[in-house]
Amino acid sequence: MKPHRSIVGGDRRLARTGAGAVLAVLLTVLAACSSSGSSSAGGAAATSAGGGGAATSAPAAGSSAASGSPIVIGNLASDSGSFGDPLWGQITSVWQKWTNAHGGINGHPVKVITMDDDSNPAQALADTKQLVQGDHVQAIVGSVSCCASSAISSYVTQAGIPVIGGSTADLGTGPYFFPTAETLAAFTAGILQVAKSSGASKFGAINPIGAVQNLQQAQAAYTAAGNKLGLSTVYVTQVSPTAPDYSAPCLALISSGAEAAYIAVSPTVNQRVIQTCIQQGYKGNFALLSDFLTYPATNGSTAAKDFSGGKVYVQNYVWPWYDQKTQAQKDYFAAIAQYAPGMLTNVAYGPPVQEAWAGLQLFATAAKLGGIGPASTPADVTKAMYLIQNNNVGGLTVPLTFNQADKAHLVNCFFVTHLQGGQWVDALGGAPQCVTP
């Protein structure tokens, strides 16, 4: 059972639904993806210009462009279909151009072959086989695919192909999956930890209808995670994304005594729920996932208006969206400004774009540490991944450590953002927060 990304209430955006027992939703999404039909040829698209180098330290501005035989990696992106967003594939092209313009990796250019899986698990598997058997990629990196994980997990494990970063790695488990962000085992505990960090001792949750198999199951998942943190779960409900009014669940939330409420419907509905609860007299905190924001590309957002002055805390899977404190974070924004101007203000822009970039930079970091070149094999890349020890990829992720002895590589940490004075700020000193699943 795992959280997944889905479109809720008409928002053409990815969003993770919360709580450990959400198998029913995963099956619903997979069915929806399957019904969308497969793409004609996977939509392969590859270029050989790009830049950024290893994420731990940016290359000098005057670095010469890479040339010669390329390092070839693959990428799965749901660029089309029911759950698609073309920006998920576009960011790989931006990264490639930026990387190659700044010296490539170990002096070699990098070529990313991006396949559009059309939001279809069967197509994702076919695309993966093409990347491995036809294109002979060294790794699958920075993928943002709604439905690939369950379809490709067995195959990539049998083939020994490392899957690095991106939402596919986030949802996949096993020795060949190397995530950049919090994985399933820590997901529910992370939600409760955000609420606990806000100062609450009583927790409530408002989920969309269909986001959990039943309320009892959701209650059990939240209660189990909360008990470990000394946080009691006092209210869990489901609401329709198309409901005309949310006064009733807000009043019930207030009556429960909840001091922090996890709102997980959709970005636009979350705003309505928060505004309604505040109007009804709710004084507690709100806990959100970054996926459930009307995503502001910079801190110059309308957050204060959107949330009516509410006390909002946000869990981020990779670095907070507004931070440009490190060179690696600055490079991300510089690359977009150079190669995809307008992306940050595109309505489709959101956390998965950052997660894709973080995964690509994680590969670059490991490849530099491991001396990866054009003739390297997937086994060489996997070996290089074990050189990642307490490495935050230049501030793009929480500190990551991968050990060969682990049957599955889990990430139990995340960042927390707080809305303060109408501005988003790094909460808790900006330090990563970690949980024990």
C-alpha positions as CSV (number, residue, x, y, z in Angstrom):
1,M,0.0,0.0,0.0
2,K,1.4,3.4,-0.9
3,P,0.7,7.0,-1.4
4,H,0.3,8.0,-5.0
5,R,-0.1,11.0,-7.1
6,S,-3.5,11.8,-8.6
7,I,-5.5,14.6,-10.1
8,V,-8.3,15.6,-7.7
9,G,-11.2,17.9,-8.3
10,G,-10.1,18.9,-11.8
11,D,-6.7,20.2,-10.8
12,R,-4.3,19.2,-13.6
13,R,-1.6,18.6,-10.9
14,L,0.0,15.7,-9.2
15,A,-0.9,15.1,-5.5
16,R,0.0,12.5,-3.0
17,T,-2.9,11.2,-1.0
18,G,-2.2,10.6,2.6
19,A,-2.2,7.6,5.0
20,G,-0.7,4.2,4.9
21,A,-3.8,2.3,3.9
22,V,-4.6,3.7,0.5
23,L,-4.5,0.6,-1.7
24,A,-7.9,1.3,-3.0
25,V,-6.9,4.6,-4.4
26,L,-3.8,3.2,-6.1
27,L,-5.9,0.6,-7.8
28,T,-8.3,3.3,-8.9
29,V,-5.5,5.4,-10.4
30,L,-4.0,2.4,-12.1
31,A,-7.3,1.6,-13.7
32,A,-7.7,5.1,-14.8
33,C,-4.3,5.1,-16.3
34,S,-4.9,1.9,-18.1
35,S,-8.1,3.2,-19.6
36,S,-6.3,6.2,-21.2
37,G,-4.8,4.1,-23.9
38,S,-1.1,3.7,-24.9
39,S,1.0,6.1,-26.9
40,S,2.0,5.2,-30.4
41,A,5.7,4.8,-29.7
42,G,6.3,5.9,-26.2
43,G,7.1,9.4,-27.5
44,A,10.9,9.1,-27.2
45,A,12.6,12.5,-27.3
46,A,16.3,13.0,-26.8
47,T,18.8,15.9,-27.1
48,S,22.4,16.2,-26.2
49,A,22.6,19.8,-25.0
50,G,22.2,20.7,-21.3
51,G,24.0,21.6,-18.1
52,G,24.5,21.7,-14.3
53,G,27.1,19.1,-13.5
54,A,27.2,17.5,-10.0
55,A,24.7,19.0,-7.6
56,T,27.1,19.2,-4.7
57,S,29.1,22.0,-6.3
58,A,28.2,24.0,-9.4
59,P,30.7,24.2,-12.3
60,A,32.3,27.5,-13.0
61,A,30.3,29.9,-15.1
62,G,33.0,29.7,-17.8
63,S,33.0,25.9,-18.1
64,S,33.3,24.7,-21.7
65,A,30.5,22.7,-23.2
66,A,31.0,18.9,-23.1
67,S,31.7,17.0,-26.3
68,G,32.3,13.5,-27.5
69,S,30.5,10.2,-26.8
70,P,27.6,10.7,-24.4
71,I,26.6,9.1,-21.1
72,V,23.1,7.8,-22.0
73,I,20.3,7.7,-19.4
74,G,16.5,7.1,-19.7
75,N,13.6,9.0,-18.3
76,L,9.9,8.1,-18.0
77,A,7.4,11.0,-18.0
78,S,3.6,11.1,-18.1
79,D,3.7,14.0,-20.5
80,S,0.2,13.1,-21.8
81,G,-2.8,11.0,-20.9
82,S,-5.3,11.4,-18.1
83,F,-2.7,12.3,-15.5
84,G,-0.1,14.0,-17.8
85,D,1.8,17.2,-17.6
86,P,4.3,18.1,-20.4
87,L,6.5,20.0,-17.9
88,W,7.7,16.7,-16.4
89,G,9.5,15.7,-19.6
90,Q,10.5,19.3,-20.3
91,I,12.6,19.6,-17.2
92,T,14.8,16.7,-18.3
93,S,15.6,18.6,-21.5
94,V,16.4,21.7,-19.4
95,W,18.7,19.7,-17.2
96,Q,20.5,18.1,-20.1
97,K,21.1,21.4,-21.8
98,W,22.3,23.0,-18.6
99,T,24.6,20.1,-17.7
100,N,26.3,19.8,-21.1
101,A,26.8,23.6,-21.4
102,H,28.7,23.4,-18.1
103,G,31.1,20.6,-18.9
104,G,28.9,17.5,-18.8
105,I,29.7,14.7,-16.3
106,N,33.3,13.8,-16.0
107,G,34.0,15.6,-19.2
108,H,31.4,13.7,-21.2
109,P,28.1,15.0,-22.5
110,V,24.9,13.4,-21.2
111,K,22.0,12.3,-23.3
112,V,18.6,11.8,-21.7
113,I,16.1,9.7,-23.7
114,T,12.7,10.7,-22.4
115,M,9.7,8.4,-23.0
116,D,6.1,9.6,-22.7
117,D,4.2,6.8,-21.1
118,D,0.8,8.4,-21.8
119,S,-0.3,7.8,-18.2
120,N,-0.5,4.1,-19.0
121,P,1.2,1.4,-16.9
122,A,1.5,-1.0,-19.9
123,Q,3.1,1.8,-22.0
124,A,5.5,2.6,-19.1
125,L,6.7,-1.0,-19.1
126,A,7.1,-1.1,-22.8
127,D,9.0,2.2,-22.7
128,T,11.2,0.9,-19.9
129,K,12.1,-2.2,-22.0
130,Q,12.9,0.0,-24.9
131,L,15.2,2.1,-22.8
132,V,17.0,-0.9,-21.4
133,Q,17.0,-3.4,-24.3
134,G,16.9,-1.0,-27.2
135,D,18.7,2.2,-26.1
136,H,21.0,0.5,-23.5
137,V,20.7,3.2,-21.0
138,Q,22.8,3.2,-17.9
139,A,20.0,4.2,-15.5
140,I,16.4,5.5,-15.5
141,V,16.6,8.9,-13.8
142,G,14.3,11.6,-12.5
143,S,11.1,10.1,-13.8
144,V,7.7,11.6,-13.0
145,S,5.2,8.9,-14.0
146,C,1.8,8.6,-12.6
147,C,1.6,4.8,-13.0
148,A,5.0,3.3,-13.8
149,S,6.1,2.0,-10.5
150,S,3.9,-1.1,-10.1
151,A,4.4,-1.8,-13.8
152,I,8.1,-1.7,-13.9
153,S,9.3,-2.7,-10.5
154,S,9.8,-6.4,-11.2
155,Y,11.3,-5.8,-14.6
156,V,14.0,-3.2,-13.5
157,T,14.9,-5.5,-10.6
158,Q,15.4,-8.5,-12.9
159,A,17.3,-6.4,-15.4
160,G,19.4,-4.8,-12.7
161,I,18.7,-1.2,-13.9
162,P,19.0,1.5,-11.2
163,V,16.0,3.8,-11.0
164,I,17.2,7.1,-9.5
165,G,15.0,9.9,-8.0
166,G,11.7,11.1,-9.4
167,S,8.3,9.9,-8.5
168,T,8.9,6.5,-9.9
169,A,11.7,5.9,-7.4
170,D,9.6,7.5,-4.7
171,L,6.9,4.9,-5.2
172,G,9.1,1.9,-6.0
173,T,11.0,-0.2,-3.5
174,G,13.8,-2.6,-3.8
175,P,17.6,-2.7,-4.2
176,Y,17.6,-0.8,-7.5
177,F,15.4,2.1,-6.5
178,F,17.2,5.2,-5.1
179,P,14.8,7.8,-4.0
180,T,15.5,11.5,-3.4
181,A,12.4,12.1,-1.2
182,E,10.4,10.6,1.6
183,T,9.3,7.1,0.9
184,L,6.1,5.2,1.8
185,A,7.3,3.8,5.1
186,A,7.7,7.3,6.5
187,F,4.8,9.0,4.7
188,T,2.0,8.8,7.3
189,A,4.4,9.4,10.2
190,G,5.7,12.5,8.4
191,I,2.2,14.0,8.1
192,L,1.7,13.5,11.8
193,Q,5.2,14.9,12.6
194,V,4.4,18.1,10.7
195,A,1.3,18.5,12.9
196,K,3.3,17.7,16.0
197,S,6.0,20.2,15.0
198,S,3.3,22.9,14.8
199,G,2.7,22.5,18.5
200,A,-0.5,20.4,18.3
201,S,-1.4,17.4,20.6
202,K,-4.7,16.6,18.8
203,F,-4.9,15.8,15.1
204,G,-7.6,15.8,12.5
205,A,-7.7,15.0,8.8
206,I,-10.0,16.0,5.9
207,N,-9.5,13.7,2.9
208,P,-11.3,13.6,-0.5
209,I,-13.9,10.9,-1.0
210,G,-12.2,7.8,-2.4
211,A,-8.7,8.7,-1.0
212,V,-8.9,5.9,1.6
213,Q,-10.6,2.6,1.5
214,N,-12.8,3.5,4.5
215,L,-12.7,5.9,7.4
216,Q,-11.9,3.2,9.9
217,Q,-8.8,2.3,8.0
218,A,-7.7,5.9,7.7
219,Q,-8.4,6.4,11.4
220,A,-6.3,3.4,12.2
221,A,-3.4,4.6,10.1
222,Y,-3.3,8.0,11.6
223,T,-3.8,6.7,15.1
224,A,-0.9,4.3,14.8
225,A,1.5,6.9,13.5
226,G,0.3,9.5,16.1
227,N,0.7,7.2,19.0
228,K,4.4,7.0,18.3
229,L,4.6,10.8,18.5
230,G,2.3,11.4,21.4
231,L,-0.3,12.9,19.1
232,S,-4.0,11.7,19.3
233,T,-6.2,11.5,16.3
234,V,-9.6,12.9,17.1
235,Y,-11.2,13.5,13.8
236,V,-11.0,12.0,10.3
237,T,-13.5,12.6,7.5
238,Q,-14.0,12.5,3.7
239,V,-15.4,15.3,1.6
240,S,-16.3,15.7,-2.0
241,P,-14.1,18.0,-4.1
242,T,-17.2,19.4,-5.7
243,A,-19.1,20.1,-2.5
244,P,-20.7,23.6,-2.5
245,D,-19.8,24.2,1.1
246,Y,-17.5,22.8,3.8
247,S,-19.0,24.3,6.9
248,A,-20.2,21.0,8.3
249,P,-16.8,19.2,8.4
250,C,-15.2,22.4,9.7
251,L,-17.7,22.6,12.6
252,A,-17.1,18.9,13.3
253,L,-13.3,19.6,13.2
254,I,-13.7,22.4,15.8
255,S,-15.9,20.3,18.0
256,S,-13.3,17.5,18.0
257,G,-10.8,19.7,19.6
258,A,-8.2,19.1,16.9
259,E,-5.3,21.5,17.1
260,A,-3.8,20.6,13.7
261,A,-5.7,19.6,10.6
262,Y,-4.3,17.8,7.6
263,I,-6.2,19.0,4.6
264,A,-5.6,16.8,1.5
265,V,-8.3,17.4,-1.1
266,S,-6.8,19.5,-3.9
267,P,-5.0,22.8,-4.1
268,T,-8.1,24.9,-4.8
269,V,-10.4,23.0,-2.5
270,N,-7.8,23.1,0.3
271,Q,-8.0,26.9,0.1
272,R,-11.8,26.8,0.4
273,V,-11.7,24.4,3.3
274,I,-9.1,26.4,5.2
275,Q,-11.0,29.7,4.5
276,T,-14.3,28.1,5.6
277,C,-12.8,26.6,8.8
278,I,-11.3,29.9,9.8
279,Q,-14.6,31.6,9.2
280,Q,-16.3,29.1,11.4
281,G,-13.9,29.8,14.2
282,Y,-11.2,27.2,13.9
283,K,-8.0,28.4,15.7
284,G,-5.7,25.5,15.1
285,N,-2.9,24.9,12.6
286,F,-3.2,23.4,9.2
287,A,-0.8,20.8,7.8
288,L,-0.5,20.4,4.0
289,L,1.7,18.7,1.5
290,S,3.5,20.9,-1.0
291,D,1.6,19.0,-3.7
292,F,-1.6,20.4,-2.3
293,L,-0.7,24.1,-2.7
294,T,-1.6,26.4,-5.5
295,Y,2.1,26.2,-6.2
296,P,3.9,29.6,-6.0
297,A,7.1,29.6,-8.0
298,T,8.6,32.2,-5.7
299,N,7.7,33.7,-2.3
300,G,5.8,36.5,-4.0
301,S,2.6,34.5,-3.9
302,T,-0.9,35.2,-2.8
303,A,-0.6,32.8,0.1
304,A,-1.8,35.2,2.8
305,K,-5.0,35.8,0.8
306,D,-5.4,32.1,-0.2
307,F,-5.3,31.0,3.4
308,S,-7.0,33.9,5.1
309,G,-4.2,34.3,7.6
310,G,-4.3,30.7,8.7
311,K,-1.4,29.0,10.5
312,V,-0.2,26.7,7.7
313,Y,2.7,24.2,7.8
314,V,3.8,22.4,4.6
315,Q,5.7,19.2,4.2
316,N,8.2,19.4,1.3
317,Y,9.7,16.2,-0.3
318,V,12.7,18.1,-1.7
319,W,14.0,21.6,-1.0
320,P,11.4,24.3,-0.3
321,W,10.2,25.8,-3.6
322,Y,11.4,29.3,-2.9
323,D,14.8,28.6,-1.5
324,Q,17.9,29.8,-3.4
325,K,20.4,29.5,-0.6
326,T,22.8,27.1,-2.2
327,Q,24.5,27.1,-5.6
328,A,22.6,24.0,-6.6
329,Q,19.3,25.6,-5.8
330,K,20.3,28.7,-7.8
331,D,21.4,26.6,-10.7
332,Y,17.9,25.1,-10.9
333,F,16.3,28.5,-11.3
334,A,19.0,29.8,-13.7
335,A,18.6,26.7,-15.9
336,I,14.9,27.2,-16.2
337,A,15.3,31.0,-16.9
338,Q,17.7,30.2,-19.7
339,Y,16.1,27.2,-21.3
340,A,12.4,27.2,-20.3
341,P,11.4,30.8,-19.5
342,G,7.8,30.9,-18.3
343,M,7.9,27.4,-16.7
344,L,7.7,28.8,-13.2
345,T,4.5,30.7,-13.9
346,N,2.9,27.9,-15.9
347,V,-0.2,26.6,-14.1
348,A,1.1,23.0,-14.5
349,Y,4.3,23.8,-12.6
350,G,4.6,22.0,-9.3
351,P,6.7,19.9,-6.9
352,P,7.3,17.0,-9.4
353,V,9.4,19.3,-11.6
354,Q,11.7,19.9,-8.6
355,E,11.7,16.2,-7.7
356,A,12.7,15.3,-11.3
357,W,15.6,17.8,-11.2
358,A,16.8,16.5,-7.8
359,G,16.9,13.0,-9.1
360,L,18.9,14.0,-12.2
361,Q,21.3,15.9,-10.0
362,L,21.6,12.9,-7.7
363,F,22.7,10.8,-10.7
364,A,25.2,13.5,-11.7
365,T,26.6,13.5,-8.1
366,A,27.0,9.7,-8.0
367,A,28.3,9.6,-11.5
368,K,31.1,12.0,-10.6
369,L,31.9,10.2,-7.5
370,G,32.0,6.9,-9.3
371,G,33.8,8.0,-12.4
372,I,31.0,7.1,-14.7
373,G,31.6,7.5,-18.5
374,P,30.0,6.5,-21.8
375,A,31.2,2.8,-21.5
376,S,29.9,2.4,-17.9
377,T,27.2,-0.2,-17.2
378,P,24.1,-0.1,-15.1
379,A,26.0,-2.2,-12.5
380,D,28.7,0.6,-12.5
381,V,26.0,3.2,-11.8
382,T,24.5,1.1,-9.1
383,K,27.9,0.7,-7.4
384,A,28.3,4.5,-7.7
385,M,25.1,5.1,-5.9
386,Y,26.5,3.5,-2.8
387,L,29.1,6.3,-2.7
388,I,26.2,8.6,-1.7
389,Q,26.7,8.9,2.0
390,N,25.1,11.7,4.0
391,N,24.9,13.7,0.8
392,N,22.1,16.3,0.3
393,V,22.9,16.9,-3.4
394,G,23.9,20.5,-2.8
395,G,20.9,21.3,-0.7
396,L,18.3,19.9,-3.2
397,T,17.3,17.0,-0.9
398,V,17.6,15.8,2.7
399,P,20.9,14.0,3.4
400,L,20.9,10.7,1.6
401,T,22.8,7.5,2.4
402,F,22.5,4.3,0.3
403,N,24.0,1.0,1.6
404,Q,24.4,-2.1,-0.5
405,A,23.2,-4.3,2.3
406,D,19.8,-2.7,2.4
407,K,17.0,-4.6,0.7
408,A,15.2,-1.3,0.1
409,H,16.5,2.2,0.2
410,L,14.2,4.3,2.3
411,V,14.2,8.0,3.0
412,N,12.6,9.1,6.3
413,C,13.2,12.8,6.2
414,F,11.6,15.9,4.7
415,F,11.5,19.7,5.0
416,V,8.9,21.9,6.7
417,T,7.7,25.3,5.5
418,H,5.6,27.7,7.5
419,L,3.4,30.6,6.4
420,Q,4.4,33.5,8.5
421,G,3.4,37.2,7.9
422,G,2.2,36.3,4.4
423,Q,5.5,34.8,3.5
424,W,6.7,31.2,3.3
425,V,9.7,30.6,5.6
426,D,11.8,27.6,6.5
427,A,10.3,26.2,9.7
428,L,12.3,24.7,12.5
429,G,15.5,26.4,11.4
430,G,15.3,24.9,8.0
431,A,16.7,21.6,9.2
432,P,15.3,18.3,7.8
433,Q,12.8,16.6,10.0
434,C,13.0,12.8,10.3
435,V,10.7,10.1,11.5
436,T,11.0,6.5,12.5
437,P,8.4,4.5,10.5
